């Protein structure tokens, strides 16, 4: 990314969507900005890029879960909407890590923390979460760690 913050990037994209009259994209971007603003108000803090990325990652996870539920319930109309929203959110997330990169980060974190058993899983996840936030599905990462520790 450039030197603009994630919030600035979202605000700029909101303006572009408004000018283009792209209401569907605009709704998704506004929901992301509203989620960030809500955290700022609730915590009386200013959200930095890492915080904004965590909020956007959470929104992506919610959309992923909803999409799966709609697919399971045979609601292609609603599943399609969730899929569209995921593509918009993906525009604001960093590039995803490859499986090899994920495994390398897991191995490094395991050696740094001295993890040898399942009791050490929290230590490994604690080291990995800031490095992988928004770049990998932490559920998948958790399964990979369990396989290596178990």
C-alpha positions as CSV (number, residue, x, y, z in Angstrom):
1,X,0.0,0.0,0.0
2,X,1.0,3.6,-0.3
3,X,1.4,6.1,2.5
4,X,-2.3,6.7,2.9
5,X,-4.0,5.0,5.8
6,X,-6.6,2.4,5.4
7,X,-9.3,4.7,6.6
8,X,-8.3,7.4,4.0
9,X,-8.3,4.7,1.3
10,X,-11.9,3.7,2.3
11,X,-13.0,7.3,2.4
12,X,-11.5,7.9,-1.1
13,X,-13.2,4.8,-2.4
14,X,-16.5,5.9,-0.9
15,X,-16.3,9.2,-2.8
16,X,-15.4,7.4,-6.0
17,X,-18.4,5.0,-5.6
18,X,-20.7,8.0,-4.9
19,X,-19.6,9.7,-8.0
20,X,-20.0,6.5,-10.1
21,X,-23.4,6.0,-8.5
22,X,-22.3,2.4,-7.6
23,X,-24.8,2.0,-4.7
24,X,-24.0,-1.6,-4.0
25,X,-20.3,-1.0,-3.5
26,X,-21.0,2.2,-1.6
27,X,-23.1,0.3,1.0
28,X,-20.2,-2.1,1.7
29,X,-17.6,0.6,2.0
30,X,-19.9,2.7,4.3
31,X,-20.5,-0.4,6.5
32,X,-16.7,-0.8,6.9
33,X,-16.2,2.8,7.7
34,X,-19.1,2.6,10.2
35,X,-17.6,-0.4,11.9
36,X,-14.2,1.5,12.3
37,X,-16.0,4.6,13.6
38,X,-18.0,2.5,16.1
39,X,-14.8,1.0,17.5
40,X,-13.3,4.5,17.8
41,X,-16.4,5.8,19.6
42,X,-16.7,2.8,21.9
43,X,-13.0,2.8,22.9
44,X,-12.5,6.5,22.6
45,X,-9.4,5.8,20.5
46,X,-8.2,6.5,17.0
47,X,-8.0,3.3,15.0
48,X,-4.6,2.8,13.2
49,X,-4.1,0.7,10.1
50,X,-3.5,-2.5,12.2
51,X,-6.8,-1.9,14.0
52,X,-8.7,-1.0,10.8
53,X,-7.3,-4.2,9.2
54,X,-8.5,-6.3,12.2
55,X,-12.0,-4.7,11.8
56,X,-12.0,-5.4,8.0
57,X,-10.8,-8.9,8.6
58,X,-13.6,-9.5,11.0
59,X,-16.1,-8.2,8.5
60,X,-14.7,-10.6,5.9
61,X,-15.0,-13.5,8.3
62,X,-18.7,-12.5,9.0
63,X,-19.4,-12.4,5.3
64,X,-17.7,-15.8,4.7
65,X,-19.8,-17.3,7.5
66,X,-23.0,-15.8,6.2
67,X,-22.2,-16.9,2.7
68,X,-21.8,-20.5,3.8
69,X,-25.1,-20.4,5.8
70,X,-27.0,-19.0,2.8
71,X,-25.5,-21.6,0.5
72,X,-26.5,-24.3,3.0
73,X,-30.0,-22.9,3.2
74,X,-30.3,-22.9,-0.6
75,X,-30.6,-19.1,-0.8
76,X,-28.5,-18.2,-3.9
77,X,-29.8,-14.6,-4.0
78,X,-28.5,-13.8,-0.5
79,X,-25.3,-15.9,-1.0
80,X,-24.6,-13.9,-4.2
81,X,-24.9,-10.6,-2.2
82,X,-22.4,-11.9,0.4
83,X,-20.0,-13.0,-2.3
84,X,-20.2,-9.6,-3.9
85,X,-19.5,-7.9,-0.5
86,X,-16.5,-10.2,0.0
87,X,-15.0,-9.1,-3.3
88,X,-15.3,-5.5,-2.3
89,X,-13.8,-6.1,1.2
90,X,-10.9,-8.1,-0.4
91,X,-9.9,-4.8,-2.3
92,X,-8.9,-3.3,1.1
93,X,-7.1,-6.3,2.5
94,X,-3.4,-7.0,2.0
95,X,-2.3,-9.8,-0.4
96,X,-3.0,-13.2,1.0
97,X,-0.1,-15.4,2.1
98,X,0.7,-18.6,0.2
99,X,0.5,-22.0,1.9
100,X,4.4,-22.1,1.9
101,X,4.6,-18.7,3.5
102,X,2.0,-19.7,6.2
103,X,4.0,-22.9,7.0
104,X,7.2,-21.0,7.2
105,X,5.7,-18.4,9.6
106,X,4.2,-21.3,11.7
107,X,7.6,-23.0,11.9
108,X,9.4,-19.8,12.9
109,X,6.8,-19.0,15.6
110,X,7.0,-22.5,16.9
111,X,10.8,-22.3,17.3
112,X,10.7,-18.8,18.8
113,X,8.1,-19.8,21.4
114,X,9.6,-23.3,22.0
115,X,6.2,-24.9,21.3
116,X,6.2,-28.7,21.6
117,X,2.7,-29.6,22.6
118,X,-0.9,-28.5,22.3
119,X,-0.6,-26.5,25.6
120,X,1.7,-24.2,23.6
121,X,-0.8,-23.4,20.9
122,X,-1.8,-20.1,22.4
123,X,1.8,-18.9,22.4
124,X,2.2,-19.8,18.7
125,X,-1.2,-18.1,17.8
126,X,-0.2,-15.0,19.8
127,X,3.0,-14.6,17.7
128,X,1.3,-15.3,14.4
129,X,-1.9,-13.3,14.6
130,X,-0.3,-9.8,14.2
131,X,1.8,-11.1,11.3
132,X,-1.1,-12.8,9.5
133,X,-4.0,-10.5,10.3
134,X,-6.1,-10.1,7.2
135,X,-3.6,-12.2,5.1
136,X,-4.6,-15.7,6.1
137,X,-7.7,-17.5,7.5
138,X,-6.8,-18.0,11.1
139,X,-9.0,-21.0,11.3
140,X,-6.9,-22.7,8.7
141,X,-3.7,-21.6,10.4
142,X,-5.1,-23.0,13.7
143,X,-5.6,-26.4,12.0
144,X,-2.1,-26.4,10.6
145,X,-0.6,-25.6,14.0
146,X,-2.7,-28.4,15.6
147,X,-1.4,-30.9,13.0
148,X,2.2,-29.9,13.7
149,X,1.8,-30.0,17.5
150,X,-0.5,-32.9,17.7
